[in-house]
Amino acid sequence: MTTFVITVPGTFLSGITGSACSALERELASQHTDVSENEGLDLLTLNEDGTFSVRLEVDAPDRYEAELDATRLVVAALQDAGIPPADVPLGPPAVTGIDSGL
């Protein structure tokens, strides 16, 4: 398995409250560990125009599975934080870091 840092972009169509943003960060916190923290990456970057980027670490056998897993994690975190995923379109995930342990 390889650890991938995946960036998932999206847009909050109706904005997001501070409490909803905090709830989302709490839901995603377990996916922000050594690789991304050591690189100084923020878990959630929220822009003034409602766009955002989530950076997650995912263990997967390949890039494709890592991107799918990251997208599923973001959708689940949105739901668990009380944010309807239908109000938050996501863009294509991208690999922004790899730690293969070599």
Residue pairs with C-beta under 8 A, 6 or more apart in sequence:
1 59
1 60
1 61
2 59
2 60
2 61
2 62
2 66
2 98
2 99
2 100
2 101
3 35
3 57
3 58
3 59
3 98
3 99
3 100
3 101
4 57
4 58
4 59
4 60
4 63
4 66
4 67
4 70
4 95
4 97
4 98
4 99
5 35
5 36
5 39
5 41
5 55
5 56
5 57
5 95
5 96
5 97
5 98
5 99
6 55
6 56
6 57
6 58
6 66
6 67
6 69
6 70
6 93
6 94
6 95
6 96
7 53
7 54
7 55
7 93
7 94
7 96
8 53
8 54
8 55
8 56
8 70
8 71
8 74
8 90
8 91
8 93
9 51
9 52
9 53
9 54
9 90
9 91
9 92
10 51
10 52
10 53
10 54
10 74
10 88
10 89
10 90
10 91
11 50
11 51
11 52
11 88
11 89
11 91
12 50
12 51
12 52
12 83
12 87
12 88
13 50
13 87
13 88
13 89
14 87
15 50
16 24
16 46
16 50
16 83
20 81
20 82
20 83
21 44
21 46
23 80
23 81
23 82
23 83
24 44
24 77
24 78
24 81
24 83
25 43
25 44
26 81
27 76
27 77
27 78
27 80
27 81
28 43
28 44
28 54
28 56
28 73
28 74
28 77
29 43
31 43
31 56
31 57
31 58
31 70
31 73
32 41
32 43
32 55
32 56
32 57
33 57
34 57
35 57
35 97
35 99
36 43
36 55
36 56
36 57
36 97
39 97
41 55
41 96
41 97
42 55
43 54
43 55
43 56
44 52
44 53
44 54
44 55
45 52
45 53
45 55
46 52
54 70
54 74
55 96
56 70
56 73
56 74
58 66
58 69
58 70
58 73
59 66
60 66
60 69
63 95
66 95
67 92
67 93
67 94
67 95
70 93
71 90
71 93
74 90
75 85
75 90
78 84
78 85
78 88
79 85
